[in-house]
Amino acid sequence: MGWAVGYNVIALPIAAGVFEPSLGIVLRPEIAALSMSGSSVIVAVNALMLKRLRLPARPPAPESTSVPEREPAPAGHHG
């Protein structure tokens, strides 16, 4: 996920030429395409890994000590 975020935050503006006038930094289209492909592959692999992840079962909820619901106020009563 770090790779995907890093690419989108840093490499995408560099590939678009945002920093060329001020810093002279530009990313060749071939490198930008490879980076984007790597980002997509990593996101897809992470999604597949999360799909296989088995979370531990939730512990049973403690006995409820809830407050009884209030009865609705009679019609026309405000307060």
C-alpha positions in Angstrom: 0.0 0.0 0.0 2.9 2.3 0.7 4.1 1.8 -2.9 0.7 2.7 -4.3 0.3 5.8 -2.1 3.9 6.9 -2.8 3.4 6.6 -6.5 0.2 8.5 -6.5 1.5 11.3 -4.3 5.0 11.7 -5.7 5.6 9.9 -9.0 2.3 10.9 -10.7 3.0 14.7 -10.5 6.6 14.1 -11.5 5.4 12.1 -14.5 2.9 14.8 -15.4 5.8 17.3 -15.5 4.6 19.4 -12.5 8.2 19.8 -11.1 10.0 20.3 -14.5 9.9 24.1 -14.5 10.9 24.6 -10.9 13.2 21.6 -10.2 14.0 20.2 -13.6 12.6 16.8 -12.6 10.7 14.8 -15.1 9.9 11.1 -15.2 10.1 9.3 -18.6 6.8 7.8 -19.7 8.2 4.3 -19.8 9.4 4.5 -16.1 6.0 6.0 -15.1 4.2 3.2 -16.8 6.3 0.6 -15.1 5.8 2.3 -11.7 2.0 2.4 -12.2 2.0 -1.2 -13.3 3.9 -2.2 -10.1 1.5 -0.1 -8.0 -1.5 -1.9 -9.6 0.0 -5.3 -9.1 0.9 -4.6 -5.4 -2.7 -3.4 -4.7 -4.2 -6.5 -6.4 -1.9 -8.8 -4.4 -2.8 -7.0 -1.1 -6.5 -7.4 -1.9 -6.0 -11.1 -2.6 -4.0 -11.5 0.7 -6.8 -9.7 2.6 -9.4 -11.9 1.1 -7.6 -15.0 2.6 -7.1 -13.4 6.0 -9.0 -15.1 8.8 -9.7 -12.8 11.7 -10.1 -14.3 15.1 -13.7 -14.8 16.3 -15.2 -12.1 18.4 -15.6 -12.9 22.1 -19.2 -13.3 23.2 -20.9 -10.0 24.2 -21.4 -9.5 27.9 -24.9 -9.7 29.3 -26.8 -6.6 28.3 -27.6 -4.1 31.1 -29.4 -1.8 28.8 -31.7 0.9 30.0 -35.4 0.2 29.2 -36.7 2.2 26.3 -38.8 5.3 27.2 -42.5 5.2 26.3 -43.4 7.7 23.6 -44.8 11.0 24.8 -48.5 11.5 24.2 -49.5 13.3 21.0 -49.3 17.0 21.3 -47.0 16.9 24.3 -43.6 18.8 23.9 -41.0 18.4 26.5 
